[in-house]
Amino acid sequence: MAKPSSETVIFYIAGSIFTVLSIGGITFLLTECYQSQTLNGAELWIIMLVSFAVTALCDFELELEKQSDT
């Protein structure tokens, strides 16, 4: 198996950090909204955009893994 480049390693580390921070942020936002029983449209847009970004990042990582395997 080929050794991953430093760029790939940095990408995986940054992606992992972003994913963990996003999950924490979404959890915090939903917890605060649940406790105050308010959830406005802006907060929903933030949750949807961050969820989309995390999903896109995970898909991109999978594509990189597929390319490196071939």
N, C-alpha and C positions, 0 to 999 in steps of 0.2 A: 504494500500500500504506500502511495506517495505521501511524503511529508507535506502537511498543509502550509501554505504561505503565511507570512506574518499578517498580511492583509486579511486573509480569511479568519485567522484567529482573532484579530481585533474586531472584525465584523461580528463574529459569534459572541464575543464578550459584550460588545455594545448592544447587540440584540437581546441578550439575556438580561442585561441591566434594564433596558427599556421595557422589556416584558414584565419584569418584576415590579418596576415602578408604576407601570400602567395598571397592573392588577391591584396594587396597593391603592392607587389613586381612585380607581373605579369603586373599590370596596369602601374607601373612606367617604366618597361622594354619596354613594347609595345609603350608607349607614347614617350619615348626617341628614339626608333627605327623609329617610324613614323615621328618624327620631323627631324631626320637626314637622313631619307629615306634609312637606311641600316638595314638589319637584317641578321646576319650570322647564320651558322648552329649551333654553340655553344649556341647562345641565344635561338634558337628554341628547342634544347635539354633541356635546363634549364626549359623553359616554359612547355614542355611536361612532364618532370619528376616531377616538382612541382604540376602540375595538376593531375598527377597520384597519387601522395602522398596524396593530399587533398581528392581525390575521395576514395581512399582506407581507409583513416581515417574516412570519413563519413560513409562508408559501415560498418566499424568495430563498430562505435558508434551505428548504427542501429541494428547490431547483438547483442550488449550488451543490448540494450533496449528490444529486443525480448526475450532474455534469462531472464531478470529481470521480465518481465511481466508474464512468465510462472511459 
